[in-house]
């Protein structure tokens, strides 16, 4: 049946055949504005979010947005829908996603209108209710409410609207938390990629006393200089050049909504997030021996080894900021991170992913160490590895391929197989991973080994498995 009944004063249920099911993803809502995400749909999502929050005993939503051109219209529509559900709205305006998380806390609900590092025409929403970041079945429950117009008994209410300076409070809280050694002044380049981090990051690092070189810190939803995704090496080219030119200790790059961090060392080497997590984990475990540290399936084998060597408990988790955040909430672990640059401090900070705070904690760590930053980065263990390799596919095909791959994969000699998130095979000399991306319709692959020959051997094994599952694949490795 394509249509259903509606409550008085509501429009009829949207025809299922025209409904953009694909925008309700594993840990957020994301799609192209106009063709997939309209203001009308955004308002219905707001009504559904309000109904869900009220069902959980929460009556107030914090609403923020990143710097995308569609942000003001989509956030107004979402906020309007939330208020119609009977929930109050606290509008924080344009602010990084972590500022929204900080303002929401674990008592209120929050929705950030953002598409993170997606192309400029896209937008979407990241959602928290009473400390839980919605993902998986909870996102599908929001979709069900929208499809069935199940907006709760209080739909048609009139929630109040007020505004809050969450950005100023976030900056003040961060600069009050970070403690830099004044005798070791740091110089860094920050690249905001014209994302919303530019609204606060330069102020934070200047106030902390760092000599700060700004790159693309003007917020511009067209992203005119490069795509705001620090996981792609091509997006770090300008930062690498600026770090070398200015003789900086390191460079920090943020994604479109400010919750992810990319780091470049003084010599232009990219310090991938799993290696960066080694530094943070070692420092945290020095203070909290025996603590649990959480990381995602894309991370290097060196990370769990280092965690265990320093007396910690290493826990591998499914990739996805909401999955990791909820795991932190469940376990109380003091630190977590994933290869995409989402880094979570749950010791002195709020347990949410925050690229700006992670960069500030890196400044604190480097300033406290008697060694030069160059020595600290050079001492990090390394391997022969690939960045994340994406194989674009049609919507939904990536998940089917992974299911076929898991069915085709048997026990391999010397391999420890994990099915936490796709197929990860750990060998004595390296690992390979194939999983379905949850942010784009693509297969996500990553490989690591001790030597180039061993890396090629692992890639050959995965090539054979993938082609066994689907013979017509054109593999990018």
Buried (B, 14 or more C-beta within 10 A) or exposed (E): EEEEEEEEEBEEBBEEEEBBEEBBBBBBBBBBBEEBBBBEBBBBBBBBBBBBBBEEEBBBBBBBBBBBEBBEBBBBBBBBBBBBBBBBBBBBBBBBBBBBBBBBBEEBBBBBBBBBBBEBBBBBBBBBBBBBBBBBEBBBBBBEBBBBBBBBEBBBBEBEBEEBEBBEBBBEBBBEBBEBBEEBEBBBBBBBBBBBBBBBBBBBBEBBBBBBBBBBBEBBBEBEBBBBBBBBEEBBEBBBBBBBEBEBBBBBBBBBBBBBBBBBBBEBBBBBBBBBBBBBBBBBBEEBEEBBBBBBBBBBBBBBEBBEEBEBBBBBBBBBBBBBBBBBBEBEBBBBBBBBBBBBBBBEBBBBBBBBBBBBBBBBBBBEBEEEBBEBBBEBEEBBBBBBBBBEBEEEBBBBBBEBBBEBBEEEEEBEEBEBBBBBBBBEBBBBBBBBBBBBBBBBBBBBBBEEEBBBBBBEBBBEBBEEBBEEBEEEB
